[in-house]
């Protein structure tokens, strides 16, 4: 639970920071920062963890590793 809270908080802060950069760079409305932060935090909080990450097992199924048996 603590890791999930930390992850959501970090995504909120990173979204807010990116929004603040856009406000500075493009002159967008100042409310864009908190809105992007809230959107990023909600996406991470609501979506299941499996849809946000890739598993090593799934990657192994789609791209098999070459075998080097017989080469000495």
N, C-alpha and C positions, 0 to 999 in steps of 0.2 A: 504494500500500500504506500509506503514511503517512497519507493522508487517511482511509482506511478505519479505521485504528487510532484516529485522533483522533475520528472519528465514533462509533465503538463506545464509546470511553472517555467521551465527552460524554453519550451516552445512558445509560450506566451511572450516571454521577454525577447526572444529572437524575432518573433513576428513584429513586435512593437518597435524593435530596433530597425528592422528593415523598413517598416512604415515611416519611421522618422528619417531614414536615409532618403526615401522617396520624396518626402516633404521638402527636404533640403535640396535635393537634386532637381526635382521637376517642378516644385512649387505646388504640390498637391495639398488638399485640405488637411489641417492638422489632426483631424479626427481619424485619419487613415491609419495612423500608427496603432492606437489601441484596438481599432477594428480588425486589422490584420493579426494582431496578437491574439485577440479573442477567437478569431476564426481558426488559427493554427492550433490553439489549445483545445478548442472544441473538437476539431478533427481527430487529434491524438486521443482525447478522452472518450469519444463516442465510438470510433471505429475499433473493431477487434484488433488485438495486437498482431494476429496472424496476417491480416491484410496489409499491414504496414511494413512487414519485414519479409525477407526471403529465408527459407530454411536451407540448410546445407544438404539435406536429403533430397529436396526438390531439384537443387542445382546438380546433384550427382546423377539424377535420373535423366536430365536433359542434355548434359554434356559429360559423357563418360571419360574417365582419365585413361590415357594410353598405358598399355602394359609393356614392360621392357623385359619380359621373361625370355630367356634364350640369348640375351646379349650379356656377355661377360667380359 
